[in-house]
Amino acid sequence: MGKARHRGPPAAGPASGAANSGPYPRQKRAPPAGDGGSGGVVSLLVWLAAGVLLSVGGYLAYQGYMERRVNTPLAAPKAADPPAADDRYWGSYRPGAYFGLKARHPRSPVTGLMWFTPAMFQGGELPLRHWCEQGDGLDRYGWLQHDGRHFGVQELVDKHIRLETTFVKRPGGEHGGDWTARIKATPKTDELNGIQVSLLYYIALDDEAGPEDALATDAAGDTLRAVHGTSEALGPFTMSFHVSSGRLQRQFYLAARAPGLHQLRETAVRGFRLVQTADQRYIGLVGEMFGAGAERTPNFVVFQAVAAAPFELEVRFESGSASAERPAPLGGQLYDLLLAKHREEFARTFERKFSLAQKGYSAEELRFAQAALSNMVGGIGYFYGSSLVQSRYNAEPVPYWPASLYTAVPSRSFFPRGFLWDEGFHNLLLSQWDMDISRDIVAHWLDLMNTEGWIPREQILGSEARSKVPTEFVVQRNSNANPPTLLLSLNAMVRRMGSHPTETDRDYLRRLWPRLRTWYAWFNDTQTGELAGSYRWRGRDPRAVNELNPKTLTSGLDDFPRASHPNADERHVDLRCWMALASSLLADIGDVIDEPAQQYRRTFDFLADPARLDALHWSEQLGAFADFGLHTDSVRLVRPPAPAPDRPGQRPPPPPPGLVRRADQQPELRFVNALGYVGLFPLLLQLLPADSPRLARLLDNMEDPRGLWTEFGLRSLAKTAPLYNRKNTEHDPPYWRGPIWININFLAVRALRFYGDTPGPHQERAKQVYDKLRHALVRNIVKEYKRTGYVWEQYNDKTGWGQGCRPFTGWSALVVLIMAETY
Ligand SMILES: *[C@@H]1O[C@H](CO)[C@@H](O)[C@H](O)[C@H]1NC(C)=O
């Protein structure tokens, strides 16, 4: 479950993308003919022909221009620096792999781990682990410590063994220096001592690697001593393999040509054979494997150690340009020392930033919080490629320009790629940990803006990423928005700059400014509603007959109930609030860098004006803010009746498949009275003044167990709402219709803290709800981590159990900030 969240949008319906409001070109008619004699007829014909040619030509040019806009980059200086070979050059930038390192370069070779235990092999397919797959059923896995720059420590618990993967980097030379990775395999129980384990470590060239990139093996028999290579990204290098003595049984290797980075596992599987010795059988790699007549230079080399656990494999990567400065190999005790030093430093920095020990959290809770942060930091990826995009001017999807993206990911197993709306939440935490990393990430995202000011909301870049997404969800449409949550991160950054921004701060904001303005204008032009100050998410499909309530994927809240019959009269209160936040932030940034910002301030004042907000969105009946639109609550999914036969006596055709929606009442223009996250937005984004009379009702609803309150956090939709916990189609389980989501709960806690700190009639109450909610969230997420080994995508509102996908150390990791009370 949980796939729906990031699915591609349905094709824009007729009433959705203000489809007819744009300057859509119609073929112009030739000017009406004047009356005239025969000479006039000739000239009339000439005129006609010329007119037709001109207008056809003009139309084609215009059409071509419009077709190209969707994948034309914004003409503005890039906000992100090109990656330098610094301490962030190498990293675990392949979040979808259990363990893999590569460099921040569009064509970096990739390295990574695979493993299996023959004990798990029960015929059928070899259980070779590689990608983070939920189906592998690992008890748990994730980074326990990772600082995003120097080192990382990860634990993975499989059926029979426990793996610890660590790496340490050492600067030097011109290509990011050396690193060593260590993989320690330990039996899970004493009885399993000596269990045979195969650890495989590989290096593979990028799909787009140029002719200068090459790998060569230094092998004797089955033993691969080292891989020597050279590449545009890394210069010359050597990778060598060392297994702790005494435990090694056999080693093998593979040198092959893989058809692409998404086919590494398949290629390795093809490279295995059975090796029978006097007393043992091994599943081992064959050595060289090249098709007849194929090129005999490998782009994929794998080392395999077969050993009795416990044992360790050490992989050393040595950069050729660092060899002059290398005091000693980074291995053995030197490695132990450096790793210990980084771990201590990490723990110190963590405490300095979040003060959890000082706040009285237990050692166990501290380890949990470090792991939650580390898995977000260790889940940062570096992707390169182009999205597939489409505007209404394109008959077919077209490729976006190739671009790199440095970004965190929501989930290493299920969503190992960039998502616009998640990323703003990620950076609330990342910016507390390492401001430079966070700034770089935000800049990368803004650099994905096209000339219209649009940013595709899901980034599927490169063959590794593409292979994880069903094709029908790949294409991104430029009519569709996604909440501009990056502004939340920027807002937090700007607040921390305070009244004394440094010159570096200002430079950064100046670089972002043209992009922010364009982005804002895109929202303010394309997502507006019919009334002044109203906004409407595009991309809802009024013809979605199988959906109980047509989804609003663009809002990020997918199946949260909106108006039952999407049309242009709709107004969405969450989008209005995002626009208010955007307006105030652009005004603030404009002030910091001395750019004219009055128009943003004025728009903010207009959008946040309590009376105007009330007029468009306050539902007295609900006691909360609400969407408005063509709506009825009386909808249900029914099996469609069998169509009547064409002729009497004939057998009727079969009914259409699936349930379809039936409205038992005519929809009317009204508020959508469904109490839930959407109705809290003016509070969540802190737009209400502290003395707003609306706060009291909203707090009531937050504290009411029949409303949003649960002892595990705020549920997304109240029990009293008509669609509470209802499926959206025959097969789509409820998603934002009850479960507890941590990103919105984070906003709630943060806002309660704000109202608790601000003098006003509701201050005391806000303080109380703040404490209650904060403790409920922390208690449950930590408890579930202990019980299941994972941080989850959502939490069940009745049991508190983690559900959806896992590990989900995207925005659910914001629990670290809730523990630290750093907002
Ligand atoms: C946003 O759009 C509204 C009209 O739809 C306009 O009045 C307002 O000035 C715009 N704001 C900015 C900052 O451009």
The ligand as an SDF file (V2000), in Angstrom:
LIG
                    3D

 14 14  0  0  0  0  0  0  0  0999 V2000
   -0.8530   37.3860   -7.1520 C   0  0  0  0  0  0  0  0  0  0  0  0
   -2.0030   37.3950   -7.9810 O   0  0  0  0  0  0  0  0  0  0  0  0
   -2.9870   38.3560   -7.6680 C   0  0  0  0  0  0  0  0  0  0  0  0
   -4.1010   38.2730   -8.6810 C   0  0  0  0  0  0  0  0  0  0  0  0
   -4.4700   37.0020   -8.9600 O   0  0  0  0  0  0  0  0  0  0  0  0
   -2.4160   39.7500   -7.7000 C   0  0  0  0  0  0  0  0  0  0  0  0
   -3.3880   40.6740   -7.2720 O   0  0  0  0  0  0  0  0  0  0  0  0
   -1.2090   39.8170   -6.7840 C   0  0  0  0  0  0  0  0  0  0  0  0
   -0.6060   41.0760   -6.8850 O   0  0  0  0  0  0  0  0  0  0  0  0
   -0.2030   38.7480   -7.1630 C   0  0  0  0  0  0  0  0  0  0  0  0
    0.9070   38.8160   -6.2260 N   0  0  0  0  0  0  0  0  0  0  0  0
    2.1640   38.9840   -6.5840 C   0  0  0  0  0  0  0  0  0  0  0  0
    3.1490   39.1430   -5.5180 C   0  0  0  0  0  0  0  0  0  0  0  0
    2.5010   38.9860   -7.7280 O   0  0  0  0  0  0  0  0  0  0  0  0
  1  2  1  0
  1 10  1  0
  2  3  1  0
  3  4  1  0
  3  6  1  0
  4  5  1  0
  6  7  1  0
  6  8  1  0
  8  9  1  0
  8 10  1  0
 10 11  1  0
 11 12  1  0
 12 13  1  0
 12 14  2  0
M  END
$$$$
